[in-house]
Amino acid sequence: QVQLVESGGGLVPAGGSLRLSCAASGPFSKYAMGWFRQAPGKEREFVAAISWSGDNLGYADSVKGRFTISKDNAKNTVHLQMNSLKPEDTAVYYCAARLGRLGYSSNYYTEDDEYPYWGQGTQVTVSS
């Protein structure tokens, strides 16, 4: 089992950048990771994901080219670098983890029900 703690959220003007981090306990290297977000009054949505092996990445169309997900197995940490932020990026951002499947180390996952482990979330607010 893995426990996740996000950090790095805050208030930033439109066009600015933030770097979110998710620190994990447990056997992190065998976990595929994802970032999701939930804005007020909206459902939680997929943002970015990285495979267990770290060699395959996926992004929502709304963030492609602006956000970058990365995984540091040595530090048990996954990051989300967010550039060119827009007011519509305002949300609580959640880190999620699932154990990778043997033989599918390059799979990443974009559905929230595929992840059994979640962090508490970190607020990102982008002012216009």
C-alpha positions in Angstrom: 0.0 0.0 0.0 1.2 3.5 -0.7 0.4 6.8 0.9 0.5 10.1 -1.1 1.0 13.7 0.0 0.7 16.5 -2.5 2.4 19.9 -2.2 3.2 23.0 -4.3 -0.2 24.4 -4.9 -0.9 28.1 -4.5 -2.1 31.3 -6.2 -0.5 32.4 -9.4 -1.4 34.9 -12.1 -2.5 33.8 -15.6 0.6 32.8 -17.6 2.5 31.8 -14.6 3.9 28.4 -13.5 3.7 26.1 -10.6 5.3 22.7 -9.9 3.2 20.2 -7.9 4.9 17.4 -6.1 3.5 14.1 -4.7 5.6 12.3 -2.2 4.8 8.6 -1.8 5.6 6.0 0.9 5.7 2.4 0.0 7.1 0.5 -3.0 6.8 3.5 -5.3 8.9 2.3 -8.2 6.2 -0.3 -9.2 3.4 2.2 -9.2 1.8 4.0 -12.2 0.9 7.5 -11.2 -1.7 10.1 -12.3 -2.8 13.6 -11.6 -6.4 14.6 -11.6 -8.2 17.8 -10.8 -11.6 18.9 -9.6 -13.0 22.5 -10.0 -15.9 23.7 -7.9 -19.2 22.3 -9.2 -17.5 20.0 -11.7 -16.5 16.4 -11.8 -13.0 15.2 -11.2 -11.1 15.0 -14.4 -7.9 13.4 -15.7 -4.9 15.7 -16.2 -1.8 13.6 -16.7 -0.4 10.1 -16.1 2.9 8.2 -16.2 3.5 4.5 -16.5 5.2 2.3 -14.0 8.4 2.3 -16.1 8.2 6.1 -16.6 8.6 5.8 -20.3 5.1 6.4 -21.3 3.1 9.6 -20.6 -0.4 10.8 -21.2 -2.1 14.2 -21.0 -5.6 15.6 -21.2 -6.0 17.7 -24.4 -6.6 20.8 -22.3 -3.1 20.7 -20.8 -1.1 19.1 -23.5 2.0 21.3 -24.3 1.7 23.2 -21.1 2.0 20.5 -18.3 4.7 17.9 -17.9 4.5 14.9 -15.6 7.7 13.2 -14.3 8.6 10.4 -11.9 11.6 10.2 -9.7 11.8 6.6 -8.3 14.9 7.4 -6.2 13.0 10.1 -4.3 9.6 8.4 -4.4 8.1 11.5 -5.9 6.0 12.4 -8.9 5.9 16.0 -10.2 3.5 18.0 -12.4 5.2 21.0 -13.9 2.4 23.5 -15.0 3.3 26.3 -17.3 1.2 29.0 -19.1 -1.5 28.6 -16.5 -5.0 29.7 -17.3 -7.9 30.7 -15.0 -9.7 27.5 -16.1 -6.8 25.5 -14.6 -8.1 26.5 -11.1 -9.0 23.4 -9.2 -7.9 21.0 -6.4 -5.2 18.8 -7.9 -5.0 15.2 -6.7 -2.2 12.7 -7.0 -3.2 9.0 -7.6 -1.3 5.7 -7.7 -1.9 2.2 -8.8 0.3 -0.9 -8.7 1.7 -1.6 -12.2 0.8 -4.8 -13.9 3.6 -7.3 -14.7 4.1 -7.2 -18.5 2.4 -3.9 -18.8 5.0 -1.6 -17.3 4.5 0.9 -20.1 0.7 1.3 -19.5 -0.6 4.5 -18.1 -4.2 5.0 -16.8 -6.6 7.9 -17.4 -9.7 6.8 -15.5 -10.0 7.7 -11.8 -11.6 4.4 -10.9 -8.3 2.7 -12.0 -6.5 4.2 -9.1 -7.0 2.8 -5.6 -4.7 5.3 -3.8 -5.2 9.1 -3.6 -3.6 12.0 -1.9 -5.6 14.7 0.0 -5.3 17.3 -2.8 -3.6 20.7 -3.2 -5.4 23.9 -4.3 -4.3 25.7 -7.4 -5.8 29.1 -8.1 -5.0 31.0 -11.3 -6.0 34.7 -11.3 -7.0 36.5 -14.5 
